[in-house]
Amino acid sequence: MAKPTNFDTELARLRTEIAATKERIEWLRDAPQAYEEACKQASDAVRAQGRHADLSVGRFCHPGYMGSDLLSSSGDLTQIMCRLFPEAMEHRLHALIAEHYKTVEAGPPLAERADRKLDLEQALFDLELAEERLICAWERDHGQVYPRRAGVNPSVVLGDWDEVA
């Protein structure tokens, strides 16, 4: 087997970095929000659900009430629990969220994601541009066409990079 050349080594390194950067962009798109944001979202949900429960306790004010239903309410059990025990519900949800975050990597805060995505996309473009320049140099030196990687950004392959360099 032939010894890898500098071209082979550099191309493999660039393609590894390109693949890792693409994976990071995909991960960022679907990454769990930051832990603090998840807890705030859970707290907001508890408050919102609690507002939907309409607890009517007026019947207890009438002498001789012997009804079988403890509460007359509109809303489901979750809404009722969020209305009666909001702090307990929040505490439990925060504990469940903390447990979940032990098994996943939280993403950056939502407010930072657009900038992070732009940074990663620029890094990907720069890596693909370096890959294309390396291939073009190889083609000039060898007088042959080198096959491009599937999925490469067409604007990198078709661009006039002499002006950019």
Secondary structure, DSSP 8 states (H G I E B T S, - for coil): -----HHHHHHHHHHHHHHHHHHHHHHHHH----HHHHHHHHHHHHHHHHHH-EEE-GGGGSTT---S-S-EEES-HHHHHHHH-HHHHHHHHHHHHHHHTTSS-----HHHHHHHHHHHHHHHHHHHHHHHHHHHHHHHHHTS-----TT--HHHHHS-TTTT-
